[in-house]
């Protein structure tokens, strides 16, 4: 997804990727990434947990306003609920 995000950014459309592996995003230089310590297959949060899913999406969208550097990775404060 990071390579696609870079191509989209090159034509002037801002992007944010929600990532579960920081090193992949660093290697492909994704423009803006929100890093979550969630299990693979659930990047927005647990199934049927609309509040967490919405909070993750809102945090990612906020990066469009706050992230000004070319390669930015923000560590989410959201924790996986066990």
N, C-alpha and C positions, 0 to 999 in steps of 0.2 A: 504494500500500500504506500510505503514511503516514496518509492520511485514515481508512482502515479501522482501523489501529492505534489512532488517537485515539478512535474510536467504541468499540472494544473496551475501551480503558482507562477510558472513562467509566462502564462498568458494573462496574469493579473487577477486570478481568483484565489483568495486566501483559503487555506485549508487547515484542519486540525485532525490529527490521527490519534486514536485511542490505542495505546500500546500495552502489551504485557511483557515484552522483552526489550529492555533499554538498549542493549548492544546492537540489535538489528537496526533500530532507529538511528543510532549514532553512525553505523556503517554506511547507511544510504543517505544520511544527512536530511532526514525528514524536516521540513520547515518548522512545524509546531507539533509537539506530541504531548499527550497527557498519559503519564505512566501510572498504571494501577497494579497493585499486588493482588490480582484476582486470578483464579485458575483459568487455564485455556478453555475456550468455549463459552465463557461468560464475561466478556469484556465490559458489559454495562452493569453487572451485578447478578445476584441470584434470580432465578426464575420467579415470576409473580411478585417481585419486590419493586413495585412501580416507584416508590419514593427514592430508593437508591439509584435506580436506572435514570430517573429524571435528574437527580443531583449530579450524576456523572456527566450527562449530556449538557447540563447548564454550566458545569465547570469547564468542559471542553469548549463550549461556545464563548465563555468569558475570555478564553485565551486569544480569541480573535481581536479583542480590545487591548489586552494587557501585554501580550508577547510581541516585542518589537525587534528582537534580534533574529538573524537569519535561521539559526538552528536552535530551537528552544525546547527543552524537555522539562515539563512541570511534574513534580511528584504529587500525586493526589493524596489527600489526607483521608480519603474514603478507605475503610477497612472491610474486609470480607466478613460477613456475619456467619458465624458457625452454628 
